[in-house]
Amino acid sequence: MTTTPLRAPRTADHLDLLESHAIFILREVVAECERPVLLFSGGKDSAVLLHLALKAFAPQQLPFPVLHIDTGQNFPEVLRYRDEQAASLGVKLLVAKVQDSIDQDKVADPGPMGSRNRLQTVTLLDAINDNGFDAAFGGARRDEDKARAKERILSFRDGFGQWDPRRQRPELWQLYQGKVNPGEHLRAFPLSDWTELDIWQYIEREQMELPEIYFAHERDVLLRDDMWLAVGPFVEPRPGETVERRVVRFRTVGDANCTGAVDSPADTIAAIIEEIAIANVSERGATRADDRFSETAMEDRKREGYF
């Protein structure tokens, strides 16, 4: 009689544990809520979140749509990636435009060079109300900002979409209370415990595609507020500013007029991981002008209904 040797079980690494927890959160919210939606901007975090969602519900189609709040000031490479991903993955993409909120006189037009980043809140809340969404998944991580570090994985918003940190529900031992009361909706953050390094290591392991601006490339930039801003339709040189051609990449992608690039030769995922491993400033803290407005800039926007 021959015996088959037993194989040693594969040890789960930290990415397996993060993935498992994120998938658990996605499934719990879908089981509890009637009309969820996933926020998808085309950035690395939302790309990972969408990838996890597809894994969570495979082999079925994604049981909810994805939504992009389009400020009209996005990098064209990111919009192209957004549309290509939605088409190739077969997911339903909804786009809510800040320009529509401006046209309806719900928010003031900041002008062609003014930032529309804060105006997203009105457009987001309208999209949630108009579609009857009772839950929205987002790719926010706690290591990005102090305000995000104090928010729970399930964040409940009142009838006005506002967040009150004093009314957060306890989440002991990863037990979540997902019941949504009348007039409320919740925001769910399955990537809360991930770091920027975790995101890139996961992207490498899963062989995911990303917009090309995350990788080193030559670009015309100018130095403003200690950040390299890409020259283009939403950023023009002011008196005294000089346009330079530099090799840069973007650590995060937001509006083109408030998202800075970093000097970097990292043109592969492996090189980016090596670079991020020694970074001591989060990507938002280093390259997002909208978060430098004040010490409480992010928390103020979250209280208003921002993601």
Secondary structure, 3 states (H helix, E strand, C coil): CCCCCCCCCCCCCHHHHHHHHHHHHHHHHHHHCCCEEEECCCCHHHHHHHHHHHHHHCCCCCCCCEEEEECCCCCHHHHHHHHHHHHHHCCCEEEEEHHHHHHCCCCCCCCCCCCCHHHHHHHHHHHHHHHCCCEEECCCCCCCCHHHHCCCCEEEECCCCCCCHHHCCCCHHHCCCCCCCCCCEEEECCCCCCCHHHHHHHHHHHCCCCCHHHCCEEEEEEEECCEEEECECCECCCCCCCCEEEEEECCCCCCCCCECEEECCCCCHHHHHHHHHCCCCCHHHHHEHHHCCCCCHHHHHHHHCCC
